[in-house]
Amino acid sequence: MQEKGIELALSYNSCPSEKLIPLEVSGISYRDIPTLSKVLYMLFEFFPKSLVFEKPEDLYSLYSGKACKPFLSDIPVIASFMSLDVPSYSFILGNRRNLLQGVECKDLRAQDLPNAIPISERVSLKAYVYSERGYYFPGQTTQTKGRYVIKVATKNVLVLFFKNDKLEGVYDQNYINEPINADGTYSAKIYTYRFKVGTAYFGIRFLSCLPPLQAM
């Protein structure tokens, strides 16, 4: 795990170590990517870039489902030789990791993990609601009104902001500060894009999503 840069693993092991947490967690699998998308990915992304020694986008950049859960690296390994796996660990996840906000390592519990935010490790992301009573994070419940802040440390960001699963706003910017004045569930999907012409966006790729935060 350390050699692959993995800080935390989910496991069915009944005798966990400090960094091995026993948990049967649902997440987003490579199986959730449509077969046609996988074929097109191999033909027009993975093989062409690999041939010229460029790093291809990961498979999850094509994800467009509704669920916002941790990404899983559950693709079966066909063959292994010494430290090489086929397909490799990075084939499915690329540079992605699952980010936990507002939880100290010493306070980490198994029930915190389903609220992890999938994100590329090359991009820093912060998302929280702040109010007079403190801070609340995606996947939590806030008992008071406040402002929802989303900060993405990269350019060409497209944020889709939802209230009760209905699109509330679309923002072509990497910093959002939205007032939360009504009860409901708030979430967001975050994409990157290559370029735009007017209101037409090209090269859109999935970057991250935020689990629903309940305001009461």
C-alpha positions in Angstrom: 0.0 0.0 0.0 2.7 2.5 0.9 4.6 1.8 -2.4 1.4 2.7 -4.3 0.8 5.8 -2.2 -2.3 4.5 -0.6 -3.1 6.1 2.8 -6.2 4.2 3.7 -7.9 1.0 2.5 -11.3 -0.5 3.0 -11.2 -4.1 4.0 -13.3 -7.1 5.1 -10.5 -8.1 7.4 -11.9 -8.7 10.9 -8.6 -7.7 12.5 -7.8 -4.2 11.1 -4.6 -2.3 11.5 -4.5 1.4 12.0 -5.0 2.1 8.3 -7.2 -0.9 7.3 -10.8 -0.2 8.1 -13.3 -3.1 8.0 -16.3 -1.8 6.0 -18.7 -3.0 3.4 -19.1 0.2 1.4 -20.9 0.9 -1.8 -19.2 3.1 -4.3 -18.8 3.9 -7.9 -17.4 1.0 -9.9 -15.9 0.7 -13.3 -19.1 -1.3 -14.0 -21.0 2.0 -13.7 -19.3 3.3 -16.9 -21.3 2.3 -20.0 -19.6 -0.3 -22.2 -19.7 2.1 -25.2 -17.9 4.7 -23.2 -15.2 2.2 -22.2 -14.7 1.2 -25.8 -14.4 4.8 -27.0 -12.1 5.5 -24.1 -9.7 2.8 -25.1 -9.8 3.7 -28.8 -9.6 7.5 -28.6 -7.9 8.2 -25.2 -5.9 5.3 -23.7 -4.2 3.8 -26.7 -3.4 7.0 -28.6 -1.9 8.8 -25.6 -0.1 5.7 -24.4 1.6 5.3 -27.8 3.1 8.8 -27.6 4.0 8.3 -23.9 1.4 10.8 -22.7 -0.7 10.1 -19.5 -4.3 9.4 -20.5 -7.2 10.7 -18.6 -8.6 8.1 -16.1 -11.7 6.1 -16.9 -13.7 7.9 -14.2 -13.4 11.2 -16.1 -16.2 9.8 -18.3 -18.5 9.2 -15.3 -21.9 10.9 -15.6 -24.1 9.0 -13.1 -26.3 10.4 -10.4 -24.7 8.8 -7.4 -22.0 10.6 -5.5 -20.0 8.0 -3.7 -16.4 7.0 -3.3 -14.7 5.7 -6.4 -13.6 2.1 -6.2 -10.6 0.4 -7.7 -12.3 -2.9 -8.2 -11.3 -3.8 -11.7 -10.0 -7.4 -11.8 -6.3 -7.9 -12.2 -5.7 -10.3 -15.1 -2.0 -10.9 -14.6 0.8 -9.9 -12.2 4.5 -9.9 -12.6 6.7 -8.7 -9.8 5.4 -5.2 -9.0 3.5 -4.9 -12.3 -0.3 -5.6 -12.6 -2.4 -5.9 -15.7 -4.5 -3.8 -15.7 -2.6 -1.5 -13.4 -4.0 0.1 -10.3 -3.8 3.5 -12.0 -5.7 2.3 -15.0 -9.1 2.7 -13.3 -8.4 5.4 -10.7 -5.7 7.4 -12.5 -4.7 10.2 -10.1 -8.0 10.1 -8.2 -8.4 9.7 -4.5 -11.3 9.9 -2.1 -11.2 13.0 0.1 -12.5 13.3 3.7 -13.0 16.8 5.0 -13.4 17.9 8.6 -12.3 14.5 10.1 -9.0 14.1 12.1 -7.2 10.8 11.5 -7.6 9.9 15.1 -11.4 10.5 14.9 -11.9 8.6 11.7 -14.8 6.1 11.9 -16.1 3.6 9.3 -19.4 5.6 9.0 -17.4 8.6 7.8 -16.1 7.0 4.7 -19.3 6.8 2.5 -19.2 10.6 2.5 -15.8 10.8 1.0 -15.5 13.1 -2.0 -13.9 11.6 -5.2 -11.4 14.1 -6.6 -8.2 14.2 -8.7 -5.1 14.4 -6.5 -3.8 17.1 -8.8 -6.6 19.4 -7.8 -7.3 20.9 -4.4 -11.0 21.1 -3.4 -12.7 22.5 -0.4 -16.5 22.4 0.2 -18.4 23.4 3.3 -21.3 25.3 4.8 -20.3 27.9 7.4 -22.7 29.7 9.8 -22.6 31.2 13.3 -22.6 27.7 14.7 -19.6 26.4 12.8 -18.7 24.4 9.7 -20.6 21.6 8.1 -19.3 19.3 5.3 -20.9 17.3 2.5 -22.8 14.3 3.8 -23.6 16.0 7.1 -26.7 17.8 8.4 -26.7 21.4 9.4 -29.3 22.7 11.9 -28.9 26.3 10.8 -28.7 28.4 7.7 -25.4 29.6 6.3 -23.4 29.9 3.1 -22.2 27.0 0.9 -18.6 27.5 -0.2 -16.9 25.6 -3.0 -13.3 26.3 -3.9 -11.6 24.4 -6.8 -7.9 25.1 -7.3 -7.8 24.8 -11.1 -9.1 26.8 -14.2 -11.9 26.0 -16.6 -14.3 24.7 -14.0 -18.0 24.2 -14.5 -20.1 23.7 -11.3 -23.6 22.4 -11.3 -25.4 23.3 -8.0 -28.4 21.3 -7.0 -31.2 21.7 -4.4 -33.4 18.7 -3.7 -31.9 17.0 -6.8 -33.1 19.9 -9.0 -30.6 22.1 -10.9 -30.3 25.4 -9.0 -27.5 27.1 -10.9 -24.6 26.6 -13.3 -21.3 28.4 -12.6 -18.4 28.9 -14.9 -16.0 29.7 -12.1 -13.8 27.9 -9.5 -15.2 29.7 -6.4 -18.8 29.6 -5.3 -20.4 31.3 -2.2 -24.1 30.5 -2.2 -26.5 31.4 0.6 -28.5 28.5 2.2 -31.7 30.1 3.4 -34.2 27.2 3.0 -34.5 23.6 4.2 -33.5 20.9 1.7 -30.6 18.9 0.4 -27.8 20.6 -1.4 -25.2 19.0 -3.6 -23.0 19.7 -6.6 -21.2 18.2 -9.6 -17.9 19.6 -10.8 -16.5 19.3 -14.3 -13.5 20.6 -16.2 -13.5 21.6 -19.8 -10.9 22.3 -22.5 -12.4 25.5 -24.0 -15.7 27.2 -24.7 -17.3 29.1 -27.5 -20.1 31.3 -26.1 -22.2 29.0 -24.0 -20.9 25.8 -25.8 -18.3 23.8 -23.7 -15.9 21.4 -25.3 -13.8 18.6 -23.8 -16.0 18.3 -20.6 -14.6 15.8 -18.1 -15.9 14.8 -14.7 -13.8 16.1 -11.8 -15.7 15.6 -8.6 -19.1 15.6 -6.9 -20.4 16.5 -3.4 -22.6 14.2 -1.4 -25.9 15.8 -0.4 -25.7 18.1 2.6 -29.0 18.4 4.5 -30.1 21.8 5.7 -32.8 21.9 8.4 
